[in-house]
């Protein structure tokens, strides 16, 4: 199809498609003359992925470039795709850093648990910040509590990763969109569970939301 047809098929304006081509997010089409090219289904799928990463995932052009760079490898490993997508999601949602650095408690905890966390890992940094914030308001969340939460999250992770597709593009879609959209789902389930446990602990007495 021509670029105008590609735009009509995907709902992405021609000018935006050309921008993606210049940025390296989209592979060039097959040249049919000096000034025109033809595009096919992989271009349609890539454009839909880019739109999802921008509109739902809230990622930057730089973040998307990292992801498509992995996708465009000859034989991308699904694990590498997952890791890249996860890192990009974390960076995209990062908040300005407070002046006070986080404590090293999270690093010690993850090492004792035997979980992988490389130096400079933004996910571990997020855990450290969140844990310190809990301490700042005296929530009293200790390592035993974190262990319980971690066990529950491992069950969630095993469920999610058991269905990771072999196709690299589908893996990105699952991790990025799944992470963004599933977080509110998990949060709602947590609130429902809290209410149910509170209700049961009071002998079935209704507990208001």
DRENPA-3360 file (N, C-alpha, C; in nm, 2 decimals, always signed):
BEGIN
1 = XXXXXXXX = +0.08/-0.12/+0.00/+0.00/+0.00/+0.00/+0.09/+0.12/+0.00 ~ +0.03/+0.24/-0.05/+0.10/+0.36/-0.05/+0.09/+0.42/+0.09 ~ +0.18/+0.53/+0.12/+0.18/+0.59/+0.25/+0.04/+0.65/+0.28 ~ -0.03/+0.70/+0.18/-0.16/+0.76/+0.21/-0.26/+0.65/+0.25 ~ -0.25/+0.53/+0.19/-0.33/+0.41/+0.23/-0.29/+0.36/+0.37 ~ -0.16/+0.36/+0.40/-0.12/+0.32/+0.53/-0.18/+0.42/+0.64 ~ -0.18/+0.55/+0.61/-0.23/+0.64/+0.70/-0.38/+0.62/+0.72 ~ -0.45/+0.59/+0.61/-0.60/+0.56/+0.62/-0.63/+0.44/+0.70;
9 = XXXXXXXX = -0.54/+0.33/+0.68/-0.56/+0.21/+0.75/-0.54/+0.22/+0.90 ~ -0.44/+0.30/+0.94/-0.40/+0.30/+1.08/-0.46/+0.43/+1.15 ~ -0.51/+0.52/+1.08/-0.55/+0.65/+1.14/-0.44/+0.74/+1.18 ~ -0.32/+0.71/+1.14/-0.20/+0.79/+1.17/-0.18/+0.89/+1.05 ~ -0.17/+1.02/+1.07/-0.15/+1.11/+0.96/-0.02/+1.08/+0.88 ~ -0.02/+1.12/+0.76/+0.10/+1.09/+0.67/+0.22/+1.17/+0.73 ~ +0.20/+1.29/+0.78/+0.31/+1.36/+0.84/+0.37/+1.30/+0.96 ~ +0.28/+1.23/+1.04/+0.33/+1.16/+1.16/+0.41/+1.04/+1.12;
17 = XXXXXXXX = +0.36/+0.97/+1.02/+0.43/+0.85/+0.97/+0.57/+0.89/+0.92 ~ +0.58/+1.00/+0.85/+0.71/+1.04/+0.80/+0.80/+1.07/+0.92 ~ +0.74/+1.13/+1.02/+0.82/+1.16/+1.14/+0.87/+1.03/+1.21 ~ +0.79/+0.93/+1.22/+0.83/+0.80/+1.27/+0.94/+0.74/+1.19 ~ +0.93/+0.76/+1.06/+1.03/+0.71/+0.97/+1.17/+0.78/+0.99 ~ +1.16/+0.91/+1.01/+1.28/+0.98/+1.03/+1.35/+0.95/+1.17 ~ +1.26/+0.92/+1.27/+1.31/+0.89/+1.40/+1.35/+0.74/+1.41 ~ +1.33/+0.66/+1.31/+1.38/+0.52/+1.31/+1.28/+0.43/+1.39;
25 = XXXXXXXX = +1.16/+0.48/+1.41/+1.06/+0.39/+1.48/+0.99/+0.30/+1.38 ~ +0.99/+0.33/+1.26/+0.93/+0.26/+1.15/+1.03/+0.23/+1.04 ~ +1.03/+0.11/+1.00/+1.12/+0.07/+0.89/+1.08/+0.13/+0.76 ~ +1.17/+0.17/+0.67/+1.13/+0.23/+0.54/+1.05/+0.13/+0.46 ~ +0.97/+0.18/+0.37/+0.89/+0.10/+0.28/+0.98/+0.05/+0.17 ~ +0.92/-0.03/+0.08/+0.99/-0.08/-0.04/+0.99/+0.02/-0.15 ~ +1.10/+0.08/-0.19/+1.10/+0.18/-0.28/+1.05/+0.13/-0.42 ~ +0.96/+0.21/-0.48/+0.90/+0.18/-0.61/+0.95/+0.28/-0.71;
33 = XXXXXXXX = +1.00/+0.40/-0.66/+1.06/+0.50/-0.74/+1.14/+0.59/-0.65 ~ +1.20/+0.69/-0.71/+1.29/+0.78/-0.62/+1.21/+0.85/-0.51 ~ +1.08/+0.87/-0.53/+1.00/+0.95/-0.44/+0.88/+0.88/-0.38 ~ +0.87/+0.75/-0.40/+0.76/+0.67/-0.35/+0.80/+0.54/-0.30 ~ +0.72/+0.48/-0.21/+0.75/+0.35/-0.15/+0.62/+0.28/-0.12 ~ +0.63/+0.15/-0.10/+0.51/+0.07/-0.07/+0.53/+0.01/+0.07 ~ +0.42/+0.00/+0.14/+0.42/-0.05/+0.28/+0.32/-0.17/+0.29 ~ +0.34/-0.25/+0.40/+0.27/-0.37/+0.41/+0.22/-0.39/+0.55;
41 = XXXXXXXX = +0.17/-0.51/+0.58/+0.11/-0.54/+0.71/+0.20/-0.52/+0.83 ~ +0.33/-0.56/+0.82/+0.42/-0.52/+0.94/+0.43/-0.38/+0.97 ~ +0.41/-0.29/+0.87/+0.41/-0.15/+0.90/+0.28/-0.11/+0.97 ~ +0.17/-0.17/+0.93/+0.05/-0.14/+1.00/+0.06/-0.18/+1.15 ~ +0.11/-0.30/+1.17/+0.12/-0.35/+1.31/+0.22/-0.27/+1.39 ~ +0.33/-0.22/+1.33/+0.42/-0.14/+1.40/+0.36/+0.00/+1.44 ~ +0.29/+0.06/+1.35/+0.22/+0.18/+1.37/+0.12/+0.17/+1.49 ~ +0.05/+0.06/+1.49/-0.05/+0.04/+1.60/+0.02/+0.02/+1.73;
49 = XXXXXXXX = +0.14/-0.05/+1.73/+0.22/-0.06/+1.85/+0.27/+0.07/+1.90 ~ +0.32/+0.15/+1.81/+0.37/+0.29/+1.84/+0.26/+0.37/+1.91 ~ +0.14/+0.37/+1.85/+0.03/+0.45/+1.90/-0.01/+0.40/+2.04 ~ -0.01/+0.27/+2.06/-0.04/+0.21/+2.19/+0.06/+0.25/+2.29 ~ +0.19/+0.25/+2.26/+0.30/+0.28/+2.35/+0.29/+0.43/+2.39 ~ +0.25/+0.52/+2.29/+0.24/+0.66/+2.31/+0.12/+0.69/+2.39 ~ +0.00/+0.64/+2.35/-0.13/+0.69/+2.40/-0.17/+0.61/+2.53 ~ -0.14/+0.48/+2.54/-0.17/+0.41/+2.66/-0.06/+0.39/+2.75;
57 = XXXXXXXX = +0.06/+0.36/+2.69/+0.18/+0.34/+2.78/+0.24/+0.47/+2.82 ~ +0.21/+0.59/+2.75/+0.26/+0.71/+2.79/+0.41/+0.72/+2.78 ~ +0.47/+0.65/+2.68/+0.61/+0.65/+2.66/+0.66/+0.76/+2.57 ~ +0.79/+0.80/+2.59/+0.85/+0.90/+2.50/+0.89/+0.84/+2.37 ~ +0.93/+0.92/+2.28/+0.98/+0.88/+2.15/+1.11/+0.80/+2.18 ~ +1.19/+0.85/+2.27/+1.32/+0.79/+2.30/+1.29/+0.65/+2.36 ~ +1.19/+0.64/+2.45/+1.16/+0.51/+2.51/+1.11/+0.41/+2.40 ~ +1.03/+0.46/+2.31/+0.98/+0.37/+2.21/+1.09/+0.33/+2.11;
65 = XXXXXXXX = +1.19/+0.42/+2.09/+1.30/+0.38/+2.01/+1.38/+0.27/+2.07 ~ +1.39/+0.27/+2.20/+1.47/+0.16/+2.27/+1.39/+0.03/+2.25 ~ +1.26/+0.03/+2.26/+1.18/-0.09/+2.24/+1.19/-0.15/+2.10 ~ +1.17/-0.06/+2.00/+1.17/-0.11/+1.86/+1.31/-0.15/+1.82 ~ +1.41/-0.09/+1.89/+1.55/-0.14/+1.86/+1.57/-0.28/+1.89 ~ +1.51/-0.33/+2.00/+1.51/-0.47/+2.04/+1.43/-0.55/+1.95 ~ +1.31/-0.50/+1.91/+1.22/-0.57/+1.82/+1.29/-0.60/+1.69 ~ +1.37/-0.50/+1.64/+1.43/-0.51/+1.51/+1.55/-0.60/+1.51;
73 = XXXXXXXX = +1.59/-0.65/+1.62/+1.70/-0.75/+1.62/+1.66/-0.87/+1.53 ~ +1.76/-0.94/+1.48/+1.73/-1.06/+1.40/+1.65/-1.16/+1.47 ~ +1.69/-1.20/+1.59/+1.61/-1.29/+1.67/+1.60/-1.24/+1.81 ~ +1.52/-1.14/+1.84/+1.51/-1.09/+1.97/+1.46/-1.19/+2.07 ~ +1.53/-1.19/+2.19/+1.49/-1.28/+2.29/+1.37/-1.22/+2.36 ~ +1.26/-1.30/+2.39/+1.15/-1.25/+2.46/+1.18/-1.19/+2.60 ~ +1.28/-1.25/+2.66/+1.32/-1.20/+2.79/+1.39/-1.07/+2.78 ~ +1.47/-1.05/+2.68/+1.53/-0.92/+2.66/+1.43/-0.81/+2.62;
81 = XXXXXXXX = +1.33/-0.85/+2.54/+1.22/-0.76/+2.51/+1.14/-0.72/+2.64 ~ +1.11/-0.82/+2.72/+1.04/-0.79/+2.84/+1.12/-0.70/+2.93 ~ +1.25/-0.72/+2.95/+1.33/-0.64/+3.03/+1.34/-0.50/+2.98 ~ +1.35/-0.48/+2.85/+1.36/-0.35/+2.79/+1.23/-0.27/+2.81 ~ +1.12/-0.34/+2.78/+0.99/-0.28/+2.80/+0.96/-0.24/+2.94 ~ +1.00/-0.33/+3.04/+0.98/-0.30/+3.18/+1.06/-0.18/+3.22 ~ +1.18/-0.17/+3.18/+1.27/-0.06/+3.22/+1.21/+0.07/+3.16 ~ +1.16/+0.07/+3.04/+1.11/+0.19/+2.98/+0.99/+0.23/+3.05;
89 = XXXXXXXX = +0.90/+0.14/+3.09/+0.78/+0.18/+3.16/+0.81/+0.24/+3.29 ~ +0.91/+0.19/+3.36/+0.95/+0.25/+3.49/+1.01/+0.39/+3.47 ~ +1.09/+0.41/+3.38/+1.15/+0.54/+3.35/+1.04/+0.64/+3.31 ~ +0.95/+0.59/+3.23/+0.84/+0.68/+3.19/+0.75/+0.73/+3.30 ~ +0.74/+0.65/+3.40/+0.65/+0.69/+3.52/+0.73/+0.74/+3.63 ~ +0.86/+0.76/+3.62/+0.94/+0.81/+3.73/+0.91/+0.95/+3.76 ~ +0.91/+0.98/+3.89/+0.89/+1.12/+3.94/+1.02/+1.19/+3.98 ~ +1.02/+1.32/+3.99/+1.14/+1.39/+4.02/+1.20/+1.34/+4.15;
97 = XXXXXXXX = +1.33/+1.32/+4.15/+1.40/+1.27/+4.27/+1.40/+1.37/+4.39 ~ +1.37/+1.32/+4.51/+1.39/+1.41/+4.62/+1.54/+1.42/+4.65 ~ +1.57/+1.52/+4.73/+1.71/+1.55/+4.76/+1.77/+1.43/+4.84 ~ +1.70/+1.38/+4.93/+1.75/+1.27/+5.02/+1.76/+1.14/+4.95 ~ +1.87/+1.08/+4.93/+1.88/+0.95/+4.87/+1.81/+0.84/+4.95 ~ +1.76/+0.73/+4.88/+1.69/+0.63/+4.96/+1.79/+0.55/+5.04 ~ +1.74/+0.47/+5.14/+1.83/+0.39/+5.22/+1.87/+0.26/+5.14 ~ +1.97/+0.19/+5.19/+2.02/+0.07/+5.12/+1.94/-0.06/+5.17;
105 = XXXXXXXX = +1.83/-0.04/+5.25/+1.76/-0.15/+5.30/+1.70/-0.24/+5.19 ~ +1.65/-0.18/+5.08/+1.58/-0.25/+4.98/+1.69/-0.34/+4.91 ~ +1.81/-0.28/+4.88/+1.92/-0.36/+4.82/+1.95/-0.48/+4.91 ~ +1.97/-0.46/+5.04/+2.00/-0.58/+5.12/+1.89/-0.68/+5.12 ~ +1.76/-0.63/+5.12/+1.65/-0.73/+5.12/+1.65/-0.81/+4.99 ~ +1.66/-0.75/+4.88/+1.65/-0.82/+4.75/+1.77/-0.92/+4.74 ~ +1.89/-0.88/+4.79/+2.00/-0.97/+4.78/+1.98/-1.09/+4.88 ~ +1.92/-1.07/+4.99/+1.90/-1.18/+5.08/+1.79/-1.27/+5.03;
113 = XXXXXXXX = +1.70/-1.22/+4.96/+1.59/-1.30/+4.90/+1.64/-1.37/+4.77 ~ +1.75/-1.33/+4.72/+1.80/-1.40/+4.60/+1.74/-1.35/+4.47 ~ +1.68/-1.23/+4.47/+1.62/-1.18/+4.35/+1.72/-1.10/+4.27 ~ +1.71/-1.10/+4.14/+1.80/-1.02/+4.05/+1.77/-0.88/+4.05 ~ +1.87/-0.79/+4.07/+1.85/-0.65/+4.06/+1.99/-0.59/+4.03 ~ +2.02/-0.55/+3.91/+2.15/-0.49/+3.87/+2.17/-0.36/+3.94 ~ +2.30/-0.32/+3.94/+2.34/-0.19/+3.99/+2.26/-0.08/+3.91 ~ +2.21/+0.02/+3.98/+2.14/+0.13/+3.92/+2.00/+0.09/+3.87;
121 = XXXXXXXX = +1.95/-0.02/+3.92/+1.81/-0.07/+3.88/+1.71/+0.03/+3.92 ~ +1.63/+0.09/+3.83/+1.53/+0.19/+3.86/+1.41/+0.12/+3.94 ~ +1.39/-0.01/+3.92/+1.28/-0.07/+3.99/+1.31/-0.09/+4.13 ~ +1.44/-0.13/+4.16/+1.48/-0.14/+4.30/+1.48/+0.00/+4.37 ~ +1.52/+0.10/+4.29/+1.52/+0.24/+4.34/+1.38/+0.28/+4.38 ~ +1.28/+0.24/+4.30/+1.14/+0.27/+4.33/+1.10/+0.21/+4.46 ~ +1.14/+0.08/+4.47/+1.10/+0.01/+4.59/+1.16/+0.08/+4.72 ~ +1.29/+0.12/+4.71/+1.35/+0.18/+4.82/+1.28/+0.31/+4.86;
129 = XXXXXXXX = +1.25/+0.39/+4.76/+1.18/+0.52/+4.78/+1.04/+0.49/+4.85 ~ +0.97/+0.40/+4.80/+0.84/+0.37/+4.85/+0.84/+0.32/+4.99 ~ +0.94/+0.23/+5.02/+0.96/+0.17/+5.15/+0.99/+0.28/+5.25 ~ +1.09/+0.37/+5.21/+1.12/+0.48/+5.30/+1.00/+0.58/+5.32 ~ +0.92/+0.60/+5.22/+0.80/+0.68/+5.24/+0.71/+0.62/+5.34 ~ +0.69/+0.49/+5.34/+0.61/+0.42/+5.44/+0.66/+0.44/+5.58 ~ +0.79/+0.44/+5.59/+0.86/+0.46/+5.72/+0.83/+0.61/+5.77 ~ +0.83/+0.70/+5.68/+0.82/+0.84/+5.71/+0.69/+0.87/+5.78;
137 = XXXXXXXX = +0.59/+0.79/+5.75/+0.46/+0.81/+5.82/+0.42/+0.70/+5.91 ~ +0.53/+0.63/+5.96/+0.51/+0.53/+6.06/+0.41/+0.42/+6.03 ~ +0.42/+0.37/+5.90/+0.33/+0.25/+5.87/+0.38/+0.12/+5.93 ~ +0.50/+0.12/+5.97/+0.56/+0.00/+6.03/+0.57/-0.12/+5.94 ~ +0.61/-0.10/+5.82/+0.63/-0.21/+5.73/+0.77/-0.26/+5.73 ~ +0.79/-0.38/+5.79/+0.92/-0.44/+5.81/+0.95/-0.54/+5.70 ~ +1.07/-0.60/+5.71/+1.11/-0.70/+5.61/+1.01/-0.82/+5.60 ~ +0.96/-0.86/+5.72/+0.86/-0.97/+5.72/+0.74/-0.93/+5.64;
145 = XXXXXXXX = +0.69/-0.81/+5.65/+0.58/-0.76/+5.57/+0.61/-0.76/+5.42 ~ +0.73/-0.71/+5.39/+0.77/-0.71/+5.25/+0.78/-0.85/+5.19 ~ +0.82/-0.94/+5.27/+0.83/-1.08/+5.22/+0.69/-1.13/+5.19 ~ +0.59/-1.10/+5.27/+0.45/-1.14/+5.24/+0.40/-1.08/+5.11 ~ +0.43/-0.95/+5.09/+0.39/-0.88/+4.97/+0.46/-0.94/+4.85 ~ +0.59/-0.97/+4.87/+0.67/-1.02/+4.76/+0.62/-1.16/+4.71 ~ +0.58/-1.24/+4.81/+0.53/-1.37/+4.78/+0.40/-1.36/+4.69 ~ +0.32/-1.26/+4.73/+0.19/-1.24/+4.65/+0.22/-1.19/+4.51;
153 = XXXXXXXX = +0.32/-1.10/+4.50/+0.35/-1.04/+4.37/+0.42/-1.15/+4.28 ~ +0.49/-1.24/+4.34/+0.55/-1.34/+4.26/+0.45/-1.43/+4.20 ~ +0.34/-1.46/+4.27/+0.23/-1.53/+4.22/+0.17/-1.46/+4.10 ~ +0.15/-1.33/+4.11/+0.10/-1.25/+4.00/+0.19/-1.25/+3.88 ~ +0.33/-1.24/+3.91/+0.43/-1.24/+3.80/+0.43/-1.38/+3.73 ~ +0.42/-1.49/+3.81/+0.42/-1.62/+3.74/+0.29/-1.63/+3.65 ~ +0.18/-1.58/+3.70/+0.06/-1.59/+3.62/+0.08/-1.51/+3.49 ~ +0.13/-1.39/+3.50/+0.15/-1.30/+3.38/+0.25/-1.36/+3.28;
161 = XXXXXXXX = +0.36/-1.40/+3.34/+0.47/-1.45/+3.25/+0.45/-1.59/+3.19 ~ +0.35/-1.66/+3.25/+0.32/-1.80/+3.20/+0.26/-1.79/+3.06 ~ +0.20/-1.67/+3.03/+0.14/-1.65/+2.90/+0.21/-1.55/+2.81 ~ +0.33/-1.52/+2.83/+0.41/-1.43/+2.75/+0.43/-1.50/+2.61 ~ +0.38/-1.43/+2.50/+0.40/-1.49/+2.37/+0.54/-1.49/+2.32 ~ +0.57/-1.58/+2.23/+0.71/-1.59/+2.18/+0.74/-1.47/+2.09 ~ +0.63/-1.42/+2.02/+0.65/-1.31/+1.93/+0.70/-1.19/+2.01 ~ +0.80/-1.12/+1.97/+0.86/-1.01/+2.04/+0.76/-0.89/+2.05;
169 = XXXXXXXX = +0.70/-0.86/+1.94/+0.60/-0.75/+1.94/+0.49/-0.77/+2.04 ~ +0.44/-0.89/+2.04/+0.33/-0.93/+2.13/+0.38/-0.92/+2.27 ~ +0.50/-0.96/+2.30/+0.56/-0.96/+2.43/+0.56/-0.81/+2.48 ~ +0.60/-0.72/+2.40/+0.61/-0.58/+2.43/+0.47/-0.53/+2.47 ~ +0.37/-0.57/+2.38/+0.24/-0.52/+2.40/+0.19/-0.57/+2.54 ~ +0.22/-0.70/+2.57/+0.17/-0.76/+2.70/+0.23/-0.69/+2.82 ~ +0.36/-0.66/+2.81/+0.43/-0.60/+2.93/+0.39/-0.46/+2.95 ~ +0.40/-0.38/+2.84/+0.38/-0.23/+2.85/+0.23/-0.21/+2.88;
177 = XXXXXXXX = +0.15/-0.25/+2.79/+0.01/-0.22/+2.81/-0.05/-0.30/+2.93 ~ +0.00/-0.42/+2.95/-0.05/-0.50/+3.06/-0.01/-0.44/+3.19 ~ +0.11/-0.38/+3.20/+0.15/-0.32/+3.32/+0.07/-0.19/+3.35 ~ +0.05/-0.11/+3.25/-0.02/+0.01/+3.26/-0.17/-0.01/+3.30 ~ -0.23/-0.11/+3.23/-0.37/-0.13/+3.25/-0.40/-0.22/+3.37 ~ -0.31/-0.31/+3.40/-0.34/-0.41/+3.51/-0.31/-0.35/+3.64 ~ -0.23/-0.25/+3.66/-0.21/-0.19/+3.79/-0.34/-0.14/+3.85 ~ -0.42/-0.06/+3.78/-0.55/-0.03/+3.84/-0.64/-0.15/+3.88;
185 = XXXXXXXX = -0.63/-0.25/+3.80/-0.70/-0.37/+3.82/-0.66/-0.44/+3.96 ~ -0.53/-0.45/+3.97/-0.47/-0.51/+4.09/-0.51/-0.42/+4.21 ~ -0.50/-0.29/+4.20/-0.53/-0.20/+4.30/-0.68/-0.22/+4.35 ~ -0.77/-0.23/+4.25/-0.91/-0.25/+4.28/-0.93/-0.38/+4.36 ~ -0.86/-0.49/+4.31/-0.88/-0.62/+4.38/-0.83/-0.61/+4.52 ~ -0.72/-0.53/+4.54/-0.67/-0.52/+4.68/-0.77/-0.46/+4.77 ~ -0.84/-0.35/+4.72/-0.94/-0.28/+4.80/-1.06/-0.38/+4.83 ~ -1.10/-0.45/+4.73/-1.21/-0.55/+4.75/-1.17/-0.65/+4.85;
193 = XXXXXXXX = -1.04/-0.70/+4.84/-0.99/-0.80/+4.94/-0.99/-0.75/+5.08 ~ -0.94/-0.62/+5.09/-0.94/-0.56/+5.23/-1.08/-0.56/+5.29 ~ -1.17/-0.51/+5.21/-1.31/-0.50/+5.26/-1.37/-0.64/+5.30 ~ -1.33/-0.74/+5.21/-1.39/-0.87/+5.24/-1.32/-0.93/+5.37 ~ -1.19/-0.91/+5.39/-1.13/-0.96/+5.51/-1.18/-0.89/+5.63 ~ -1.20/-0.76/+5.62/-1.25/-0.69/+5.73/-1.39/-0.73/+5.77 ~ -1.47/-0.76/+5.67/-1.61/-0.81/+5.69/-1.61/-0.94/+5.76 ~ -1.52/-1.03/+5.71/-1.52/-1.17/+5.77/-1.46/-1.17/+5.91;
201 = XXXXXXXX = -1.37/-1.07/+5.94/-1.31/-1.07/+6.07/-1.41/-1.01/+6.17 ~ -1.52/-0.95/+6.12/-1.62/-0.89/+6.21/-1.75/-0.98/+6.21 ~ -1.73/-1.11/+6.17/-1.84/-1.20/+6.18/-1.95/-1.17/+6.07 ~ -1.91/-1.12/+5.96/-2.00/-1.09/+5.85/-2.07/-0.96/+5.86 ~ -2.04/-0.88/+5.96/-2.10/-0.74/+5.97/-2.06/-0.66/+5.85 ~ -2.15/-0.60/+5.78/-2.12/-0.52/+5.66/-2.02/-0.41/+5.69 ~ -1.92/-0.39/+5.61/-1.82/-0.28/+5.62/-1.84/-0.19/+5.50 ~ -1.86/-0.06/+5.54/-1.88/+0.04/+5.43/-1.75/+0.06/+5.35;
209 = X = -1.77/+0.09/+5.22/-1.65/+0.11/+5.13/-1.57/+0.23/+5.18;
% end
